[in-house]
Amino acid sequence: MRNRKKKNPVWNGNVRDAALSILLAVDQNQAYSNLLLNQTINKYQIGAKDRALLTELTYGTLQYKYALDYYLEPFIRGKVDPWVRWLLRLSVYQIAYLTKIPEHAIVNEAVEIAKRRGHKGIASMVNGILRSILRMGIPSLEKIKDPIDRIAIETSHPRWIVELWVESYGLDTAAAMLKANNLPPKQTVRVNTLKATAEEVIALLAKEGVRAERSQVIPECLVLLNGQAARTEAFRNGLITIQDESSMVPAIVLNPKPGERVFDMCAAPGGKTTQLAEIMKNNGSILAADLHPHKLALIEESCARLGIHIVETVPLDGRKAGEQLQPESFDAILVDAPCSGLGVIRRKPDIKYTKREEDFERLHELQLDLLKNAFKLLKPGGRLVYSTCTVNKIENEGTVQAFLSSHPEMKLEPIRHLPEMLKEKQQEGMLQIFPQDFGSDGFFIAAFTKVQ
């Protein structure tokens, strides 16, 4: 008689089962947690209450993986299958970090999942480990004497990232950033100023039962306090775009004027492209390029939804743009470069476990290639903004200084068009936004001018 393969459902009405499936896919298939979570929610039309719990369990377990392993270590004897370890992490996350779920319910749910996915022996082991933890308590992190090791495990970041940030920014800033990375991200949207004011959008969202308030940093940014932006009429009618606050800053710094010719070198999925068009009042021209042709459709869809008609898309490798486009033909260029993404760990917690320090030099060279090509395309007197969503001096200040040393015709300019709250943070034409600054993503921006 053949053994029947145990079912491994993504969604069977059980939130913890779904969270476990997502965690396993992230671990085994290098799937992106945010994409998989959204796909699961949308595919199975998961309701608001279950959606909130599923998001909490998935992100929380990923965010605190190292701490959860530390808590589990004294109670696990021998080797356990990966899915069992993830089930234990998921359960201990609820015990250690959530207060509203009864402990007996956490254990019972874990045992039932272990039965469905495994057998009675595994269920018995899971039951024994979790009940021992409840009886003996969560192990104290104070037993870890090395302060770097302790904060690395407490915030669940690889030691090399902790050391990098402590060395670059000091212990206090690094510690604040490590803790901020484990806080829930805000849901923010950008008001399409071609169609509505912030006040009008707030009122329209309120009619749909969605509460929103003005950002304290960026006037056209709204913070949603409930609901899902993508499900609103305001989104469908092109009044808002989903975008992080920090991500809005590069286009503001570039400050494209109506009638100018602008190049967005690494444009997909198009949030900054459409923001540039809105700042230009839909007057002028924007060339939006991306290495991946299929991603250009996302930009075109956004432009159609928002009523923007000045954007032309082109499949183009930015490292060859200087050869394929007319030299010195753009008034302003945005290079929002591929990077390590260490500024968006709050939204994509799996990043901190998959990135490697050896990636930095490769990314640094890629970023320099993009800037060198942008230089060829920029008119004398033109403006260039370089941005990344990382907090890493090699990719940020290091790339800027290397670019300047090989291009004396370029100079850093004081950033004139900045939200008031950020003005004091800029240093010599460069701005590093940390995740703890105002609850947004970590972002770096540098502003250049080409000397005439």
LODO-431469 format. One record per residue (C-alpha): residue in one letter; x, y, z. Coordinates in steps of 0.1 Angstrom, whole numbers, plus 5000, padded with zeros to 4 digits. Example, Ala and Ser with C-alpha at 12.3 -4.5 7.8 and 13.67 -1.06 7.14 Angstrom:
REM LODO-431469
- A 5123 4955 5078
- S 5137 4989 5071
***
This chain:
REM LODO-431469
- M 5000 5000 5000
- R 5014 5034 4990
- N 5019 5061 5016
- R 4995 5090 5011
- K 5013 5123 5008
- K 5002 5147 5035
- K 4984 5178 5023
- N 5002 5211 5026
- P 4975 5237 5021
- V 4981 5274 5015
- W 4947 5282 5028
- N 4921 5260 5043
- G 4905 5285 5066
- N 4933 5281 5092
- V 4954 5312 5096
- R 4983 5295 5112
- D 4984 5268 5086
- A 4985 5295 5059
- A 5013 5314 5077
- L 5033 5282 5080
- S 5029 5276 5042
- I 5041 5311 5035
- L 5071 5308 5058
- L 5081 5275 5042
- A 5079 5290 5007
- V 5101 5319 5018
- D 5126 5296 5034
- Q 5127 5268 5007
- N 5120 5287 4975
- Q 5134 5321 4983
- A 5100 5336 4977
- Y 5094 5372 4987
- S 5073 5373 5019
- N 5054 5405 5010
- L 5045 5392 4975
- L 5035 5358 4987
- L 5014 5372 5016
- N 4996 5396 4992
- Q 4990 5368 4967
- T 4976 5345 4994
- I 4953 5373 5007
- N 4940 5382 4973
- K 4937 5347 4958
- Y 4916 5334 4988
- Q 4898 5367 4995
- I 4908 5364 5032
- G 4887 5387 5054
- A 4901 5417 5074
- K 4904 5399 5108
- D 4921 5368 5094
- R 4942 5390 5071
- A 4956 5411 5100
- L 4965 5379 5120
- L 4980 5362 5090
- T 5002 5393 5083
- E 5012 5395 5120
- L 5021 5359 5123
- T 5040 5357 5090
- Y 5061 5389 5094
- G 5065 5385 5131
- T 5079 5350 5129
- L 5103 5361 5101
- Q 5114 5392 5118
- Y 5123 5374 5151
- K 5137 5342 5136
- Y 5170 5343 5155
- A 5154 5353 5188
- L 5129 5324 5184
- D 5157 5299 5177
- Y 5174 5312 5209
- Y 5143 5306 5229
- L 5138 5272 5214
- E 5174 5259 5217
- P 5173 5246 5253
- F 5141 5226 5245
- I 5149 5209 5212
- R 5168 5175 5214
- G 5183 5163 5181
- K 5174 5173 5146
- V 5139 5183 5135
- D 5125 5187 5100
- P 5125 5223 5087
- W 5087 5225 5086
- V 5085 5214 5123
- R 5111 5241 5133
- W 5090 5267 5115
- L 5059 5255 5132
- L 5077 5258 5166
- R 5090 5293 5157
- L 5055 5303 5147
- S 5041 5291 5180
- V 5068 5306 5202
- Y 5064 5339 5184
- Q 5028 5339 5196
- I 5038 5330 5232
- A 5067 5355 5234
- Y 5053 5385 5215
- L 5015 5384 5213
- T 4994 5389 5244
- K 4958 5384 5232
- I 4960 5347 5222
- P 4955 5322 5250
- E 4985 5299 5255
- H 4965 5267 5255
- A 4950 5277 5221
- I 4985 5283 5207
- V 4996 5248 5218
- N 4964 5231 5206
- E 4966 5247 5172
- A 5003 5237 5168
- V 4995 5201 5177
- E 4967 5199 5153
- I 4988 5213 5124
- A 5016 5188 5134
- K 4990 5160 5131
- R 4978 5171 5097
- R 5012 5177 5082
- G 5031 5149 5100
- H 5020 5122 5124
- K 5012 5116 5161
- G 5049 5113 5170
- I 5057 5148 5157
- A 5025 5161 5173
- S 5036 5147 5206
- M 5070 5162 5203
- V 5056 5197 5194
- N 5032 5194 5224
- G 5060 5185 5247
- I 5084 5213 5236
- L 5057 5240 5238
- R 5044 5229 5272
- S 5080 5228 5286
- I 5084 5264 5274
- L 5052 5275 5291
- R 5062 5257 5323
- M 5099 5269 5324
- G 5095 5303 5307
- I 5112 5320 5278
- P 5150 5320 5282
- S 5164 5354 5291
- L 5185 5373 5266
- E 5205 5388 5294
- K 5225 5356 5295
- I 5242 5367 5263
- K 5272 5387 5275
- D 5285 5401 5242
- P 5264 5433 5235
- I 5266 5429 5197
- D 5255 5393 5199
- R 5227 5402 5223
- I 5212 5430 5201
- A 5217 5408 5170
- I 5196 5380 5185
- E 5171 5403 5203
- T 5163 5421 5170
- S 5171 5391 5148
- H 5197 5405 5125
- P 5228 5388 5113
- R 5258 5399 5133
- W 5276 5413 5103
- I 5247 5438 5096
- V 5248 5449 5133
- E 5286 5454 5131
- L 5283 5473 5098
- W 5257 5497 5112
- V 5275 5502 5146
- E 5307 5510 5128
- S 5291 5533 5103
- Y 5265 5551 5124
- G 5273 5544 5161
- L 5257 5521 5186
- D 5227 5543 5194
- T 5216 5549 5158
- A 5222 5513 5149
- A 5202 5500 5178
- A 5173 5523 5170
- M 5174 5511 5134
- L 5175 5474 5143
- K 5145 5478 5166
- A 5126 5500 5140
- N 5130 5472 5114
- N 5107 5450 5135
- L 5079 5475 5138
- P 5048 5472 5115
- P 5052 5495 5084
- K 5028 5523 5079
- Q 5004 5523 5050
- T 5010 5555 5030
- V 4997 5568 4997
- R 5006 5597 4975
- V 4977 5620 4964
- N 4975 5625 4926
- T 4976 5663 4926
- L 4965 5663 4890
- K 4931 5651 4901
- A 4925 5661 4938
- T 4938 5677 4969
- A 4948 5658 5001
- E 4917 5671 5019
- E 4894 5659 4991
- V 4909 5624 4991
- I 4907 5622 5029
- A 4870 5630 5027
- L 4864 5604 4999
- L 4882 5577 5018
- A 4862 5585 5049
- K 4830 5578 5029
- E 4844 5543 5023
- G 4852 5538 5060
- V 4889 5544 5055
- R 4905 5568 5080
- A 4935 5588 5067
- E 4955 5616 5080
- R 4981 5640 5065
- S 5018 5631 5067
- Q 5038 5653 5090
- V 5067 5652 5064
- I 5053 5653 5028
- P 5022 5674 5020
- E 5009 5651 4993
- C 5013 5620 5014
- L 4985 5604 5035
- V 4988 5578 5062
- L 4960 5553 5061
- L 4950 5541 5096
- N 4928 5512 5085
- G 4916 5495 5053
- Q 4935 5486 5022
- A 4944 5514 4998
- A 4943 5492 4967
- R 4907 5482 4974
- T 4894 5518 4975
- E 4875 5538 4949
- A 4901 5565 4953
- F 4928 5541 4941
- R 4907 5527 4913
- N 4898 5563 4901
- G 4935 5573 4901
- L 4934 5597 4930
- I 4961 5579 4950
- T 4992 5558 4945
- I 5006 5534 4971
- Q 5041 5546 4980
- D 5063 5548 5011
- E 5070 5583 5024
- S 5108 5581 5020
- S 5103 5568 4984
- M 5086 5601 4976
- V 5116 5622 4985
- P 5139 5616 4954
- A 5114 5630 4929
- I 5108 5660 4952
- V 5146 5666 4953
- L 5149 5663 4915
- N 5121 5689 4912
- P 5114 5685 4875
- K 5098 5716 4859
- P 5068 5716 4835
- G 5081 5713 4799
- E 5114 5696 4808
- R 5127 5664 4793
- V 5133 5639 4821
- F 5149 5604 4822
- D 5139 5579 4849
- M 5166 5553 4844
- C 5155 5524 4866
- A 5118 5532 4866
- A 5097 5501 4873
- P 5073 5497 4889
- G 5067 5534 4883
- G 5059 5551 4916
- K 5085 5577 4912
- T 5079 5580 4874
- T 5043 5590 4880
- Q 5052 5613 4908
- L 5076 5631 4885
- A 5048 5636 4860
- E 5025 5650 4887
- I 5052 5674 4899
- M 5056 5685 4862
- K 5018 5690 4860
- N 5016 5665 4832
- N 5035 5689 4809
- G 5068 5679 4793
- S 5082 5644 4786
- I 5095 5616 4807
- L 5114 5586 4793
- A 5109 5557 4817
- A 5134 5528 4812
- D 5138 5494 4828
- L 5160 5464 4821
- H 5130 5441 4823
- P 5104 5447 4795
- H 5075 5430 4813
- K 5078 5455 4842
- L 5071 5484 4819
- A 5035 5473 4817
- L 5032 5482 4854
- I 5043 5518 4846
- E 5019 5520 4816
- E 4990 5507 4837
- S 4997 5533 4865
- C 4999 5561 4840
- A 4965 5551 4825
- R 4949 5549 4859
- L 4963 5583 4870
- G 4956 5601 4838
- I 4992 5608 4829
- H 5002 5611 4793
- I 5037 5624 4792
- V 5055 5591 4800
- E 5071 5570 4773
- T 5084 5536 4783
- V 5114 5518 4768
- P 5131 5485 4776
- L 5167 5495 4782
- D 5197 5485 4803
- G 5208 5516 4821
- R 5245 5505 4818
- K 5242 5510 4780
- A 5219 5540 4780
- G 5247 5564 4771
- E 5253 5546 4739
- Q 5217 5542 4729
- L 5201 5576 4737
- Q 5210 5610 4724
- P 5239 5625 4745
- E 5232 5656 4767
- S 5195 5655 4759
- F 5178 5655 4793
- D 5172 5684 4817
- A 5169 5661 4847
- I 5177 5624 4854
- L 5166 5602 4883
- V 5188 5571 4890
- D 5169 5551 4916
- A 5195 5524 4915
- P 5193 5486 4923
- C 5207 5482 4958
- S 5210 5458 4988
- G 5176 5470 5001
- L 5187 5472 5037
- G 5164 5501 5042
- V 5132 5481 5035
- I 5138 5453 5060
- R 5106 5463 5078
- R 5085 5455 5047
- K 5107 5425 5036
- P 5121 5409 5067
- D 5136 5380 5046
- I 5161 5404 5031
- K 5182 5404 5063
- Y 5187 5367 5060
- T 5195 5365 5023
- K 5218 5394 5017
- R 5255 5389 5019
- E 5283 5415 5026
- E 5301 5404 4994
- D 5271 5417 4974
- F 5280 5453 4982
- E 5310 5456 4958
- R 5291 5442 4929
- L 5262 5466 4935
- H 5286 5495 4940
- E 5301 5488 4905
- L 5266 5485 4890
- Q 5255 5518 4906
- L 5286 5535 4892
- D 5279 5522 4857
- L 5244 5537 4859
- L 5257 5571 4870
- K 5284 5572 4843
- N 5257 5566 4817
- A 5234 5592 4832
- F 5263 5617 4831
- K 5265 5612 4793
- L 5228 5619 4788
- L 5225 5650 4811
- K 5226 5685 4796
- P 5252 5710 4809
- G 5235 5726 4838
- G 5212 5696 4842
- R 5202 5680 4875
- L 5209 5644 4885
- V 5195 5626 4916
- Y 5209 5593 4928
- S 5189 5573 4953
- T 5188 5539 4970
- C 5166 5522 4995
- T 5195 5510 5016
- V 5214 5521 5046
- N 5250 5512 5036
- K 5279 5537 5031
- I 5296 5516 5004
- E 5265 5518 4981
- N 5256 5554 4992
- E 5284 5578 5001
- G 5310 5554 4986
- T 5293 5554 4952
- V 5288 5592 4953
- Q 5325 5599 4961
- A 5337 5574 4934
- F 5314 5590 4908
- L 5326 5625 4917
- S 5363 5615 4916
- S 5359 5603 4880
- H 5336 5631 4869
- P 5349 5665 4879
- E 5322 5681 4858
- M 5296 5669 4884
- K 5292 5686 4917
- L 5270 5679 4947
- E 5244 5706 4953
- P 5227 5716 4986
- I 5193 5700 4984
- R 5169 5730 4981
- H 5136 5712 4976
- L 5132 5692 5008
- P 5103 5689 5033
- E 5110 5711 5063
- M 5115 5681 5087
- L 5144 5668 5065
- K 5163 5700 5058
- E 5186 5697 5088
- K 5194 5660 5080
- Q 5211 5668 5047
- Q 5249 5669 5045
- E 5267 5684 5015
- G 5241 5674 4990
- M 5234 5640 5005
- L 5206 5628 5027
- Q 5203 5595 5046
- I 5169 5587 5060
- F 5168 5561 5087
- P 5137 5538 5093
- Q 5134 5553 5128
- D 5133 5589 5116
- F 5096 5591 5109
- G 5085 5554 5105
- S 5093 5550 5068
- D 5118 5531 5048
- G 5155 5538 5050
- F 5165 5558 5019
- F 5196 5577 5006
- I 5195 5606 4982
- A 5223 5626 4965
- A 5217 5657 4943
- F 5242 5666 4915
- T 5244 5694 4890
- K 5264 5692 4857
- V 5287 5722 4855
- Q 5282 5742 4823
***
